[in-house]
Amino acid sequence: MSFLAETVAQLAADTTQFQVTGSLGSIGYGLAAIGPGIGVGIIFGQGVQAIARQPEAYGVIRQNMILGFALTEALALIGFVAPFVFGK
């Protein structure tokens, strides 16, 4: 029997169950906050580049940047509230 098959057989025979304790909601939110953080960075990075290329369109670009920022942060806040609302 191969080493892999023996290891799988031992794991299948082992009846020990592992239980994760603690607040998984906070870990989930920490991981979920990465996406909006990257999104906000992209929004403002691209906005600054657009303003540098077309300074006369500053008002429109700034307005779109703020709108994108608000929508992205709304997703982050929903992710922050969800573990409290749906947690045990």
Helices and strands as residue ranges (DSSP letters): H 3-13, H 24-32, H 34-53, G 55-57, H 58-86
